[in-house]
Every structure is written in C-alpha cells, then in structure tokens.
Amino acid sequence: MGRRGLLGLLVVVMCLSAVAGFRDLKSSGKRYFRPNVCESDQHGMDAKIVCYCTTPGNKTADCWVNVHDLYEYDQTWSGFEINSDIRHLILTMAPNGQLNYLPIRALQYLHNLRSFSMSSANVPVIKAHAFSFLSQLDTISLINNQIVTLENYAFADLTRLRTLNMSFNQITFLDRNVFHKCRNLELLYLTANNISSILDGAFQNLEKLDILRLDYNFISVITADTFRGLDNLSTLGLIANYITILEDNTFDNLRNLVFLDLRQNAIQSISPRTFNGLTKLQYLNLEQNELKMLDSFIVQGLPNLLYLNLAKNLLTTFLLDEQSSLYSRFQKENTLFYLNDNNIVCDCRLNWVFSLHSSTKSPIFREALNSLQCELIQRDRTDFVYIMRLNLDDLPCEFFSSTTESLVQEYRPHHTLRRHYYVSGATRDVIHMLPLLLTLPILFH
C-alpha cells in the first residue's frame, strides 16, 4: 500500500473514532456544550441566570437575571433547550440584572409553555408577532417593563391566550390589530400606563373578554366605538383618567356589563342616554368627579343597579321620585347609594331622604343617609347641617325659583373644583414595588 493509501486509511480511522466518541457522549446524556439553567451547579454567584425549577420534569422555572450585559444571543439562553418541557417561566430582574429585549432565544425552545411572566426589565417595544410561535400560551404577564409601544399584531394569533397583564408600563397608544385573533382572551389589564388614545375597534376581536382594566391612564375621550366588539365584557375599570363628558350610547356595545368604575375622573356632563342598554349593570361608581347636575332618570333605566356612588362631586341636589323603580330598589337590603361630600342645598327636593331613611332595609344605606349633609342657606350665612337632623318644615321650596342659583352663589363659600388623583412619579415608584400583588393571582389561576 502506497503512502497515499496509508494517509487515506488514517483519515478514515480518525473519522470513525470521532463518530464513536460523539455517540458515547450522546448516550451518556452529558451535553456539556449546552448549559442547563436548572442544574444546581448553575446557581453560583457568577451565574448570569439563576433558575429554581420544580421537579419532576422541570415544569416551572423561576429565574433571576443577575447581570446587565446578558446579550440577546448569549450562549446562556441555549440552556433552556434541555428544559423544553417547562410549562411556566417566571423571569425577574435581580438588583444587578437587566434586559432590554424579550428573551426569544430562550422562548424558542419552550413550545409547551403555558404561562410567561417577566417584570422589572426595560423593553421599550413589543414587536409584531413577538409570541406567535408559542401557540400553547395561556397567560402573559409583562408588569413594569418600561414598555412604550405595542406594534400592530404584537399579540396576534395567540388563540389560547386567556390572561394578559401589561400594567405599570408606559404604553401610550392602542392600535386596532394589537390583539388580532386573541379570540379567547378573558382578562386584560392595562392599569397605570400612559394611554391617551385608543383607536376605534382596538378591542373588536376580543369577543370573550370578561374584564378590562384601564385605570390610571390619560384617556380623555371614549365613544361607543371604543369598546366595539366587547359583547361579553362584565367589568370595565376607568379609574383616574381625564374623561370630562359621557355622550349618548357610550357603553351601548356592553350589554353584559355588570361593573363600571368611573371614579376620580373630571366628568362634568352625562348625556341622558349614556347608560342605555346596560340592563345587567349592578355597580356604577362616579365618585370624585365634577358633576354639577344629574337627574335620576339617567340611571333610572338600569333595572339591576344595586350600587350607585355620587360622592365628592359638585351636585346641588338629586331628585328621586318616590314612585320610581329606582326608589324601590334603594329600599332593598343589598343596595347602596352614596351622595355625601357634594354641594347639596337644603330644600324640599330632599324629601325623599326622609322617607327612604325610614323604609330602606339596608343598615349601611341608612347610615349613609345619616351622614348626608346639605347647605342651609339663610339670609346672611350658609350652614352645613345633617339632613336627618332637620324637619320637613326646614326644607323650603322657594329655592326652585329662577333666583335660587344666584342666592346659592352669593352665600355659598367658594368651592374650588376638586381635581382627581393621578399617579405622580413618586407614587409610581412606590407602586412599582408591588407588582407581585398583580402577578400572583393570574399566573396559576
């Protein structure tokens, strides 16, 4: 055999040896070229990611990012490949850790993932189809991640997604196709963002949505098209926004709404047909707005209303017909109505307070009426008195005349318009320390 033949034989032998060695390595189960984020020896102080995984099967991984320089394509992320059976992934930033991207490098291995939670990162944009390859996702929690922009189709095609929480971010705008084909989404939390604009139809694909929280944002205008498509919504929270006017049929699409919270806005006007069609509404909170006038007939068409809060407005009176169905409902044991901290004028339009106080079966409501005050306008002064300490004879009717308002304005102490509470920078810092309160209930519901 010549030199060339010997050289060829040597190459063949070396290749066969390498293949045999690789087979032995594979059969031994040792894949040292891929770190395992769930192995105990990865939990040292120098580890970039520390994960605590449940056994058997590593179904849940609670992971902490320990460094600022964990790059998007860092080899550490490949450690999730060995743990592809993880069902629940919780990713939190340690005091010295930070991420400015979604860890797609890790998520690409977790095709059986049911829930994903990431908090305290710095991810300014959620890009289109960011999670589309995770078809089994049931829950996504992205609390306190400095998110500003949700691109069109950011959460598209997540047909099994039921809960999405993006509270305590900096989202400014909701486009029409952000939640495209999320047809099974039931819970959507967007509390404490910077949302000022919602494109008409932004929620139109969410036909099974049950709870929508938009509290502590900067929303000033809502229309019937804002909530188009939310036929099954039962709870809508709009606490502490900038809403000033509620127009006719604003909530017309929400035929199954039970709970509506509009407190701490700047609402000055409510149109007569604002609440048309809300036949299932039980809870309506308008506390701490700037309402000066509100006729009871506006809420008269809410046959199941059990709770009405008009406290801390600028109302000068509230007319309630003793023959109305609303009056009858307020007599029941499970009803509540609050009218305290307004500018109620003591006159005979308050006669219903006395009769309802004696007929209601609700001890809490009766106590609320006991604490209700009105402004008793006399010739040279105005006194604030408890209504239930007056007699019917103390409630004059002459204030129905056209001169009433001028008298009220002349003798009533100056009443600065109450502005509602918004989340200040300092308050947000405190709130950001509490994201776990929102995370825990939704991760394993």
SVG drawing of the C-alpha trace seen along z (x, -y; Angstrom):
<svg xmlns="http://www.w3.org/2000/svg" viewBox="-95 -89 99 91">
<polyline fill="none" stroke="black" stroke-width="0.4" points="0.0,0.0 1.5,-3.3 1.9,-6.5 -1.3,-8.0 -3.3,-4.8 -2.0,-4.9 -2.9,-8.5 -6.4,-7.9 -6.8,-4.9 -5.6,-7.1 -8.2,-9.8 -11.0,-7.2 -9.9,-5.7 -9.8,-9.2 -13.3,-10.0 -14.7,-6.7 -13.2,-7.3 -14.7,-10.8 -18.1,-9.4 -17.8,-6.7 -16.8,-9.3 -19.8,-11.5 -22.1,-8.5 -20.7,-7.7 -21.1,-11.3 -24.7,-11.4 -25.6,-8.1 -24.1,-9.2 -26.6,-12.2 -23.8,-14.7 -24.2,-17.7 -21.6,-20.0 -21.7,-22.2 -25.2,-23.3 -25.5,-24.8 -28.5,-23.6 -30.2,-26.6 -32.0,-24.2 -28.9,-22.4 -27.8,-23.2 -24.2,-24.0 -25.5,-27.0 -26.7,-28.7 -23.3,-30.3 -22.8,-34.0 -21.3,-34.4 -24.2,-32.8 -25.8,-35.1 -29.2,-33.5 -30.3,-31.6 -33.3,-29.3 -35.2,-27.4 -37.0,-24.6 -39.7,-22.3 -39.4,-18.6 -40.2,-16.2 -40.0,-17.4 -38.9,-21.0 -42.5,-22.1 -41.9,-25.6 -38.8,-27.7 -38.4,-30.8 -35.4,-32.6 -33.5,-35.7 -31.2,-37.7 -28.1,-38.7 -26.2,-40.8 -26.6,-43.9 -24.7,-42.5 -26.7,-39.4 -26.9,-39.8 -29.7,-38.6 -27.7,-35.8 -25.7,-34.8 -25.0,-31.1 -26.7,-31.1 -30.1,-31.2 -29.4,-27.9 -29.6,-26.3 -33.4,-26.2 -33.1,-23.7 -32.5,-20.9 -35.6,-22.0 -38.0,-22.2 -40.7,-20.7 -41.0,-23.9 -44.7,-24.9 -44.4,-28.1 -41.5,-30.6 -41.1,-33.5 -38.3,-35.9 -37.4,-38.6 -34.5,-41.2 -32.2,-40.8 -30.8,-44.1 -27.8,-43.9 -29.7,-42.4 -31.4,-44.0 -32.8,-43.1 -33.8,-45.4 -35.4,-42.7 -37.7,-39.7 -35.7,-36.5 -36.8,-35.0 -33.5,-32.9 -34.8,-31.0 -38.5,-31.0 -37.9,-29.4 -37.2,-26.1 -40.3,-26.2 -43.0,-25.1 -45.1,-23.7 -45.0,-26.9 -48.4,-27.8 -47.5,-31.0 -44.7,-33.5 -44.0,-36.3 -41.3,-39.0 -41.0,-42.0 -38.8,-45.0 -37.0,-44.8 -36.5,-47.6 -38.2,-46.6 -39.5,-49.7 -41.2,-47.8 -43.2,-44.6 -42.7,-43.8 -45.2,-42.2 -45.8,-38.5 -43.5,-38.5 -45.2,-35.4 -46.9,-33.9 -44.6,-30.7 -45.8,-29.9 -49.2,-28.5 -49.9,-27.0 -49.6,-30.2 -52.5,-30.7 -51.1,-33.6 -48.7,-36.5 -47.6,-38.9 -45.4,-41.9 -45.7,-44.1 -43.3,-47.0 -41.1,-46.6 -41.0,-50.2 -43.0,-49.2 -43.9,-52.2 -45.0,-50.8 -47.1,-47.8 -46.7,-47.2 -49.5,-46.0 -50.1,-42.3 -47.9,-42.3 -50.0,-39.6 -51.5,-38.2 -52.6,-34.6 -52.5,-33.6 -55.7,-31.7 -55.4,-30.0 -54.4,-33.2 -56.8,-33.9 -54.9,-36.4 -52.7,-39.4 -51.3,-41.8 -49.3,-44.8 -49.9,-47.1 -47.3,-49.6 -45.7,-50.3 -45.6,-53.4 -47.8,-52.4 -49.3,-55.5 -51.5,-54.1 -53.6,-51.1 -53.8,-50.3 -56.6,-48.2 -54.7,-44.9 -52.6,-44.6 -54.8,-41.7 -55.5,-40.2 -57.2,-36.7 -56.9,-36.6 -60.4,-35.3 -60.2,-33.5 -58.7,-36.4 -60.8,-36.9 -58.7,-39.2 -56.8,-42.3 -55.0,-44.6 -53.5,-47.9 -53.6,-49.7 -51.1,-52.6 -49.8,-53.3 -49.7,-56.5 -52.6,-55.5 -54.2,-58.7 -55.5,-57.3 -57.4,-54.1 -58.2,-53.5 -61.8,-52.7 -62.2,-48.9 -58.9,-48.2 -60.7,-45.5 -63.1,-44.3 -61.5,-40.8 -61.8,-40.1 -65.3,-38.5 -64.7,-36.6 -63.1,-39.4 -64.7,-39.5 -62.5,-42.1 -60.8,-45.2 -58.9,-47.5 -57.7,-50.8 -57.3,-52.6 -54.7,-55.3 -54.1,-56.3 -54.6,-59.6 -57.8,-58.7 -60.0,-61.8 -62.4,-60.6 -64.4,-57.4 -67.2,-56.6 -69.3,-53.6 -66.7,-52.5 -64.0,-52.5 -65.5,-49.3 -66.9,-47.8 -66.9,-44.0 -66.8,-43.5 -70.2,-41.8 -69.3,-39.7 -67.5,-42.2 -68.7,-42.2 -66.1,-44.6 -64.8,-47.9 -62.4,-50.0 -61.6,-53.6 -60.5,-55.0 -58.4,-58.2 -58.4,-59.2 -59.2,-62.5 -62.7,-61.9 -64.9,-65.0 -68.0,-64.1 -70.1,-60.9 -72.1,-61.0 -75.2,-59.1 -74.7,-55.4 -71.1,-55.4 -71.5,-51.9 -74.1,-50.7 -72.0,-47.7 -71.5,-46.4 -74.8,-44.7 -73.4,-42.3 -71.6,-44.9 -72.1,-44.4 -69.3,-46.6 -68.5,-50.1 -66.0,-52.2 -65.5,-55.9 -64.3,-57.4 -61.6,-60.1 -62.1,-61.5 -63.2,-65.0 -66.7,-64.2 -68.8,-67.3 -71.7,-66.1 -73.5,-62.9 -75.9,-62.7 -79.5,-61.3 -78.8,-58.1 -75.2,-57.4 -76.1,-54.2 -78.7,-53.0 -78.8,-49.2 -76.9,-48.4 -79.7,-46.2 -77.3,-44.0 -75.3,-46.8 -75.2,-46.4 -72.3,-48.7 -71.8,-52.3 -69.2,-54.4 -69.0,-58.1 -67.2,-59.3 -64.9,-62.3 -65.8,-63.8 -67.1,-67.3 -70.8,-66.7 -73.0,-69.7 -76.3,-68.3 -77.5,-64.7 -81.1,-63.7 -82.1,-60.3 -83.8,-59.4 -80.3,-58.9 -79.8,-55.9 -83.5,-55.0 -83.1,-52.7 -80.7,-50.4 -83.1,-47.8 -80.4,-45.8 -78.5,-48.7 -77.5,-47.9 -74.7,-50.3 -74.5,-54.0 -71.8,-56.3 -72.1,-60.0 -70.0,-61.2 -67.4,-64.0 -69.0,-65.8 -70.4,-69.3 -74.1,-68.4 -76.5,-70.9 -79.4,-68.4 -80.6,-64.9 -84.2,-64.4 -85.6,-60.9 -89.3,-60.2 -90.8,-58.0 -92.9,-56.3 -89.9,-55.3 -88.3,-51.8 -85.0,-53.3 -86.5,-54.4 -88.0,-50.9 -84.6,-49.3 -82.9,-51.6 -85.3,-50.2 -83.8,-46.7 -81.3,-45.2 -78.5,-44.7 -78.4,-48.2 -76.1,-51.2 -76.2,-54.8 -73.7,-57.5 -74.3,-61.2 -72.0,-62.7 -69.4,-65.5 -71.4,-67.4 -72.9,-70.9 -76.4,-69.7 -78.8,-72.6 -81.4,-72.1 -84.8,-72.4 -87.8,-70.2 -86.3,-68.3 -84.7,-66.2 -88.0,-65.0 -87.2,-61.5 -84.2,-61.2 -86.6,-61.1 -89.0,-58.6 -86.2,-56.4 -84.3,-56.5 -87.4,-55.0 -88.2,-52.4 -84.8,-51.0 -83.8,-47.6 -80.1,-48.3 -78.5,-49.4 -75.4,-50.6 -77.5,-52.8 -79.4,-54.1 -76.1,-55.1 -75.0,-56.8 -78.2,-58.9 -77.5,-59.8 -74.1,-61.3 -75.5,-63.2 -75.2,-67.0 -76.8,-69.9 -76.2,-73.6 -78.9,-75.5 -79.0,-79.0 -80.2,-81.8 -80.3,-85.5 -76.8,-86.3 -75.0,-83.0 -74.8,-79.4 -74.6,-76.5 -73.8,-72.9 -76.2,-70.6 -77.1,-66.9 -80.3,-66.4 -81.7,-63.9 -81.5,-66.4 -83.9,-68.7 -87.6,-68.6 -89.6,-68.7 -90.6,-72.2 -86.9,-73.2 -86.7,-72.3 -88.2,-75.3 -89.4,-75.1 -88.8,-78.7 -85.4,-77.7 -87.0,-76.3 -87.3,-79.9 -85.0,-81.3 -83.3,-83.3 -82.1,-80.3 -78.8,-79.9 -77.9,-83.5 -78.7,-83.2 -76.7,-80.0 -73.7,-81.5 -73.8,-84.6 -73.9,-82.9 -72.1,-79.7 -68.4,-79.6 -66.1,-79.5 -65.9,-75.8 -62.7,-75.1 -63.2,-72.4 -61.8,-69.1 -59.3,-67.7 -58.9,-63.9 -55.9,-62.0 -53.4,-60.9 -50.4,-58.7 -47.4,-61.0 -43.8,-60.0 -43.2,-59.3 -46.4,-57.3 -45.4,-55.3 -42.1,-54.4 -44.0,-53.1 -46.5,-51.2 -43.7,-49.6 -42.6,-47.8 -45.9,-45.9 -46.1,-44.2 -46.2,-40.8 -49.7,-41.6 -50.9,-41.6 -48.7,-38.8 -49.6,-36.0 -53.3,-35.8 -53.0,-35.4 -50.1,-33.1 -51.7,-30.0 -55.4,-30.7"/>
</svg>
